[in-house]
Amino acid sequence: MQLVTAILKVLPLAAVIVLAALVLGGGNAPPPPLLNLSDLTLPAIGASAALTLWALLGLESATIPAARVKDPSSTIPRATLLGTAIASVIYLAVCGAVILLMPAAETAGSPAPLADFVARYWPGAGADMARKVVAAFAVISALGAMNGWVMMQGEMPYAMARERQFPGFLAKLSSRGVPVRAHILSSSLLTALILTNLSRSTGELFTFFILLATNANLVAYLASSAALLWLMAKRKMTGSVALGIVGLLGGLYSIGALVGAGPEAGLWGLALLAVGGVWYAVNRALAARRVSEPSV
């Protein structure tokens, strides 16, 4: 199922790239839009960085089902790096095509810019049908993403329970090998979060979840960059100067995106971080107590 949806959702992206190549190669491209430097403010750049990161969020999730993957030490790094690289190239090509070949005002006001792009440059008749087909593929893409994230919402608590970071009952599997209890916990928490934000419109709710999820993950990315720089500074890790520069740039990007996500997402992220910190401290204390207790 996941493989089928992954292949299908790439088709409209490929259509955008092919159409852009035909338009640019045929000399029929409109003049590129003029860049308004007044729009390039730091808040706008930070917000764009946070929203852009959402498209690539979860690349580290490949490490979670390691116990279910053959040869995880080589398969997971290879899949993560190749998958991220391929997705980045496709996203850059598609976004670049839309930015260069569609008016900025039309793109900003469009609920489905890729569908509008295909309809605009579709040769001959059938432009309206092409728009509908691309929209249908967007639904398939959403189903594929939902399929993957539903799997992750169960695998994450399950993996943490196996590492004794979560209660042991979440590490139980059903007869079909599914962490049902972990799924129920994640679904319940997500439902509660949605219910507390019912006053928002669908678009506002979607944006809120994007910024909240991005903010929560940025903390881990920032910590990873800081850990890399600290280990290299203490000579506890060998690496080239280029690796240190990458770590520094990653940390700066994370800080900028955290600021760009806005104060509301930042406060929610701090609250989640505080809850996680308290839980981690309590769990460590309980684990230490169990180790120190004499066996009977």
C-alpha positions in Angstrom: 0.0 0.0 0.0 2.7 2.5 1.0 4.7 1.7 -2.1 1.7 2.1 -4.4 0.7 5.5 -2.9 4.4 6.7 -3.0 4.6 5.9 -6.8 1.2 7.4 -7.6 1.9 10.7 -5.7 5.1 11.2 -7.7 3.2 11.2 -11.0 1.7 14.7 -10.8 5.1 16.0 -9.6 6.7 14.5 -12.6 4.0 16.1 -14.8 4.9 19.5 -13.4 8.6 19.0 -14.1 8.0 17.7 -17.6 5.6 20.6 -18.4 8.1 23.1 -17.0 10.9 21.6 -19.2 8.7 21.8 -22.3 7.7 25.4 -21.6 11.2 26.5 -20.8 12.7 24.5 -23.7 10.2 25.8 -26.2 10.9 29.5 -25.5 7.3 30.1 -24.4 8.1 30.9 -20.8 6.8 34.2 -19.4 9.4 36.6 -18.0 10.4 35.6 -14.5 8.7 37.6 -11.7 10.6 40.5 -10.3 11.9 39.9 -6.7 10.5 42.4 -4.2 13.3 42.8 -1.7 10.9 44.5 0.7 9.1 41.1 1.2 12.4 39.4 2.4 12.0 40.3 6.0 13.5 38.2 8.8 10.1 37.1 10.2 9.0 36.1 6.7 12.2 34.1 6.1 11.8 32.4 9.5 8.2 31.5 8.9 9.1 30.1 5.4 11.9 28.1 6.9 9.5 26.5 9.5 6.9 25.7 6.8 9.5 24.4 4.4 10.9 22.0 7.0 7.5 20.5 7.4 7.8 19.0 3.9 10.9 17.0 5.0 9.9 16.4 8.6 10.2 12.9 9.9 13.3 11.9 8.0 14.7 10.5 11.2 11.6 8.3 11.7 13.3 5.6 9.6 15.3 4.7 12.7 12.2 3.9 14.8 11.2 0.5 13.3 14.8 -0.7 13.3 13.8 -4.0 15.0 11.6 -4.8 12.1 14.1 -4.0 9.3 16.6 -6.4 7.7 20.2 -5.3 8.2 19.2 -2.0 9.9 22.8 -0.7 10.3 23.1 -0.2 6.6 19.5 -0.2 5.3 18.3 2.7 7.5 21.1 5.2 6.8 21.0 4.4 3.1 17.2 4.7 2.9 17.3 7.9 4.9 20.0 9.7 2.9 18.8 8.6 -0.5 15.2 9.3 0.3 15.9 12.8 1.6 18.1 13.6 -1.4 15.6 12.4 -4.0 12.7 14.2 -2.3 14.8 17.4 -2.0 15.6 17.4 -5.7 12.0 16.7 -6.7 10.7 19.4 -4.3 13.2 22.0 -5.6 12.3 21.3 -9.2 8.6 21.5 -8.6 8.6 24.6 -6.5 11.1 26.3 -8.8 8.8 25.6 -11.8 5.8 27.0 -10.0 7.6 30.1 -8.8 9.2 30.9 -12.2 6.2 30.2 -14.4 3.2 31.3 -12.4 2.3 34.8 -11.3 3.1 35.3 -7.6 -0.4 36.7 -6.8 -2.1 33.7 -8.5 0.1 31.2 -6.7 -0.5 32.8 -3.3 -4.2 32.9 -3.7 -4.5 29.4 -5.1 -5.7 26.5 -2.9 -4.1 24.0 -5.3 -1.1 25.7 -7.1 0.2 22.5 -8.6 -3.2 21.7 -10.2 -3.5 25.2 -11.5 0.0 25.0 -12.9 -0.8 21.8 -14.8 -4.0 23.3 -16.1 -2.3 26.4 -17.2 0.3 24.7 -19.3 -1.5 21.5 -20.3 -1.3 21.3 -24.1 -4.5 21.3 -26.1 -7.9 20.5 -24.6 -8.4 18.7 -21.3 -6.8 21.4 -19.0 -9.8 21.2 -16.6 -9.6 17.5 -16.5 -5.9 17.6 -15.9 -6.5 19.9 -12.9 -9.0 17.4 -11.5 -6.7 14.5 -12.0 -3.9 16.3 -10.1 -6.3 17.1 -7.3 -7.2 13.4 -7.1 -3.6 12.4 -6.9 -3.2 14.9 -4.0 -5.8 12.9 -2.2 -3.8 9.8 -2.8 -0.7 11.5 -1.5 -2.6 12.5 1.6 -3.7 8.9 2.1 -0.1 7.7 1.7 1.2 10.3 4.2 -1.5 9.3 6.6 -0.7 5.7 6.2 2.9 6.3 7.1 2.2 8.6 10.1 -0.4 6.2 11.5 2.3 3.6 11.5 4.7 5.9 13.2 2.3 7.0 15.9 2.2 3.4 17.1 5.8 2.6 16.4 7.2 5.6 18.4 5.6 4.8 21.8 6.3 1.1 21.1 10.0 1.6 20.5 10.3 3.9 23.5 8.5 1.3 25.7 11.0 -1.3 24.5 13.8 1.1 25.6 12.0 1.5 29.0 11.3 5.2 28.4 7.5 4.5 28.4 5.4 2.2 30.5 5.9 -1.5 29.6 2.3 -2.1 28.7 2.9 0.0 25.5 5.4 -2.6 24.3 2.7 -5.3 24.0 1.9 -6.5 20.5 -1.4 -8.0 19.3 -1.5 -11.4 17.7 -0.9 -9.7 14.3 2.2 -7.9 15.6 0.6 -4.5 15.9 1.2 -2.2 18.9 -2.5 -1.6 19.5 -2.1 0.0 22.9 0.5 2.5 21.6 -1.9 3.4 18.7 -4.8 4.0 21.2 -2.6 6.2 23.3 -1.4 8.3 20.4 -4.8 8.6 18.8 -6.3 9.7 22.1 -3.7 12.4 22.6 -4.2 13.6 19.1 -7.9 13.7 19.4 -7.7 15.7 22.6 -5.4 18.2 20.9 -7.9 18.6 18.1 -10.8 19.1 20.5 -9.0 21.9 22.3 -8.6 23.8 19.0 -12.1 23.3 17.5 -12.6 27.1 17.4 -10.1 27.3 14.5 -10.9 26.9 10.8 -9.6 23.9 8.9 -6.8 26.0 7.4 -5.9 27.5 10.7 -5.9 24.2 12.4 -3.7 22.6 9.7 -1.2 25.5 10.0 -1.2 25.2 13.8 -0.4 21.5 13.6 2.3 22.1 11.0 4.0 24.8 13.2 3.6 22.8 16.4 5.0 19.6 14.9 7.9 21.4 13.3 8.7 23.3 16.5 8.8 20.1 18.5 11.1 18.4 16.1 13.4 21.5 15.7 14.4 21.1 19.4 15.8 17.7 18.6 17.5 19.0 15.5 19.1 21.9 17.4 20.2 19.6 20.1 21.8 17.2 17.6 23.7 20.1 15.9 24.9 21.4 19.3 25.9 17.9 20.4 27.9 17.5 17.2 29.8 20.8 17.7 30.4 20.0 21.4 31.8 16.5 20.6 34.1 17.9 17.9 35.3 20.8 20.2 36.1 18.3 22.9 37.8 16.0 20.4 35.5 13.2 21.4 34.4 12.8 17.8 36.5 12.9 14.6 35.2 14.8 11.6 36.2 17.2 8.9 35.8 21.0 8.9 33.0 20.6 6.5 31.1 18.4 9.0 31.5 21.1 11.6 30.2 23.8 9.2 27.2 21.6 8.4 26.5 21.3 12.1 26.8 25.0 12.6 24.5 25.8 9.7 22.0 23.2 10.9 21.9 24.8 14.3 21.5 28.3 12.9 18.7 27.1 10.6 16.9 25.4 13.6 17.1 28.6 15.6 15.8 30.7 12.7 12.9 28.3 12.1 12.1 28.1 15.8 11.8 31.9 15.9 9.8 31.9 12.6 7.3 29.4 13.9 5.9 32.1 16.1 5.2 32.6 19.8 2.1 30.3 20.0 3.9 27.3 18.5 6.9 28.2 20.7 4.9 28.1 23.9 3.2 24.8 23.0 6.7 23.4 22.1 8.1 24.5 25.5 5.1 22.9 27.2 5.6 19.6 25.4 9.4 19.8 26.2 8.6 20.5 29.9 6.3 17.5 30.1 8.8 15.3 28.4 11.6 16.5 30.7 9.5 15.8 33.8 8.6 12.4 32.5 12.2 11.6 31.7 13.4 12.6 35.1 10.7 10.6 36.9 11.3 7.6 34.7 15.1 7.7 35.4 14.4 8.0 39.1 12.1 5.0 39.1 14.6 3.0 37.1 17.4 3.9 39.5 15.2 2.9 42.4 14.4 -0.5 40.9 18.1 -1.2 40.3 19.0 -0.2 43.9 16.3 -2.3 45.5 17.6 -5.7 46.7 16.0 -8.7 45.0 13.9 -10.9 47.2 
